[in-house]
């Protein structure tokens, strides 16, 4: 299934700071072989993450559960789209085994969106969290979840499993939701996911891409919207067009601009911010969580 890209001007060639070297060290290939042997997917590979070499070489990966085929057709995402396969009941155990063999003390779980499932895959998330906790006592777990179509009961199933961080990406500014093939109401729905998790006492995290055509004012408004629902941690990275069938890059931000965005986000009260051209949702997730310290009160943000 192809995705029609919204009409936008083509960007200039990829700048030097976005170019990464293909991995050639032993650790990268051993991690790749370990995951392949157990039939596991990673967002690193499925979403064509530019950091796959760095992360695999450090013997870490972000597990992609619920299969490798998404039921949605977002115009920015490289993950395969179409009719998903049946759930694999032993996947949680295989994830836990791989995490144990990798020596992970902090695991990140994400998934394709499964609108075909009654609970959106929430029960499978919970089972995977449980399997990890039983296999690796003391492990920290970050769940990067879809919006579950706004179903509070589905989110509650994940939260009941006790992840350490509830991550849900806002992705981009509200104005661009139709352009990336997401319903306009989805922006507010995503904020509600984060608000609900935060009100339950969970550390919350979100991320967004820049370079899709947003303005500085719109970014500031998005940061404020996230702070208003109590989001603690934020990631900001450059959008990269996976294929010609996906949304084009409107422009590339410089490393200096990313540093400026980080300062603006910190000034609004986010407890931790990762901002850079190659930053992705789970990039340096363990370090970001380790440096997190929620203040005694949320800082107000008005616009």
Secondary structure, DSSP 4 states (H G I P E B T S, - for coil): ---PPP--PPPPPPPGGG--PPP-SHHHHHHHHHHHHTT-EEHHHHTT-TTHHHHHHTT--EEEES-SEES---TT--SEESSPPPP-TTHHHHHHHHHHHHT-SEEEEEE---TTSTTTTHHHHHHHHHHHHHHSTT-EEEEE---GGG-HHHHHHHHHT--SEEE---BS-GGGTTTTT--THHHHHHHHHHHHHHHTT-EEEEEEEE-SS--HHHHHHHHHHHHHTT--EEEEEE---SSTTSPPP--PPPHHHHHHHHHHHHHTT-SEEEEETT--TTTTHHHHHHT----SSPPP---
